[in-house]
């Protein structure tokens, strides 16, 4: 059995390395199977043949392995093969951590420190410094710029970009009835503050973002417990929540007001303490006796749930945006062992991003 697995592994490696492609020498092109031998040579196989011919990379102008095309570019006197990422009026290439642009026969290397200026000059975008600040040094963003640049009426502001910001909210927290303690209030208003990011996954007109967020909130909730003997116990619990959300966000259009929807999951770390102790009342006929009982309560728990939200994103210049949204969160489990707390909330949030 181990020998069979080894044979299958070697066969898979051979199929992968001997990929269908082509090899080009200037205007001459040969289609077949191509295997790269490190940084020095290529082995070319005619279709249906098992014996190949070696060619030095110095003699090759372009070749393809599976779906990737590699082209030899001479930049600052240095000849090197770059993988072609976008093929249009202006071509985009990558080698290692660097990108290159080619217009006609001229190729330039765009390094991270000056890529915005190179794009602006090469593509003749005539974009302002604020508009260029939107662009990130990433493959999806650069491809989006080049692909959309070939279209009439292209505006660099339409290219999605990474955003980071702060968010504040006001939530109505609702508690599910517990067999141990019963909330005196149906809803508790609580503020929250946090950080978030919009990381683009799609660079089309209706952009899709991965949106991680972390926020924190604190609230005091009164509870009571009654029994058939006339005893009623009151307790105020301090709850501290740290919430981590991960959502997919769809932003529609590129207008001044950009509506969006989000759906995701949430994990909440909850810490409960009792700062005031337990207030116990006992009724004896017409008399009511009140006792203050020190109570050491400190419990921690983890709650997971789902989150949906909808809102609007308003660009206010450069990379700056205002976000306003309404969200609903529903927990899927009880957070604490003794209190069996299960929460849901509806809230409104406002954020600012750069």
Secondary structure as UniProt FT lines:
FT   HELIX           2..17
FT   STRAND          19..25
FT   TURN            26..27
FT   STRAND          28..37
FT   TURN            38..40
FT   STRAND          41..45
FT   TURN            47..48
FT   STRAND          53..56
FT   HELIX           57..59
FT   STRAND          62..65
FT   TURN            66..67
FT   STRAND          68..75
FT   TURN            76..77
FT   STRAND          78..86
FT   STRAND          91..95
FT   TURN            96..97
FT   STRAND          98..103
FT   TURN            104..105
FT   STRAND          106..110
FT   TURN            112..114
FT   HELIX           115..123
FT   HELIX           129..132
FT   TURN            133..134
FT   HELIX           139..149
FT   TURN            152..153
FT   HELIX           156..158
FT   STRAND          163..175
FT   STRAND          182..183
FT   STRAND          187..200
FT   STRAND          207..226
FT   TURN            228..229
FT   STRAND          231..251
FT   STRAND          257..273
FT   STRAND          278..284
FT   TURN            285..286
FT   STRAND          287..293
FT   STRAND          298..315
FT   TURN            318..319
FT   STRAND          321..331
FT   TURN            337..339
FT   STRAND          343..353
//
